Amino acid sequence: MCSKSTQFQSMSWTVDETVYELRHEGERLALYAGRSHLLAMTLAEWKILSGVIGVFGQVKAAQADITHHVPSGVAHPSASATTTTKPANMGTRWTEAHDKDLAALWFKGSTLEQTGAEIGRTVPSVASRLVILDIEPDIESVYVENRSRRNKNTAPAS
């Protein structure tokens, strides 16, 4: 159950008998579980967190989709058996040159996957940076645009 006034001061909900509350406190929004203060962040920080959670949800859904489409009789590799190569720039600071390359590739029409491969970054990193640079308004817009670009790249030629 959610309670919310027209002038947002607090919002609460219950999950498994724990009451959570989001309170507007000055310039920050604070999250409480029961009577315990969990964290406080600015609205901009909450928007970033929301975008990150959305990315994790999409990744989890994609992983579940892959798991469900493994043909019968084919062994599904365990997480410990799989090795992945990390992108070259993963974990490094974004430089002005990286930002320029990102913008050029995105404005050229590259997908998140193509852009990430080209500049050595992960897809979520590229998506987040597009929002940080104000190239896209929010993380959802990035992924909507990316789907559109992928569909254009896979559409049969007329």
FENCORNOR-V489737 format. One line per field, one symbol per residue. phi: phi as a letter, one per 20 degrees, with the letter a starting at -180 (. if undefined). A space follows every 10 residues. Layout:
# FENCORNOR-V489737
phi: ???
This chain:
# FENCORNOR-V489737
phi: .ccbefegdb bcbcclmded bddecmecdd dccmdefeac bfgfffffgf ffffffffff ffffffgfdf ffndfeffff eedceefgef neffdfffff fgffffffof egffffffdm cfgfffffff fgelecfbff ffffffffff fffdfffe
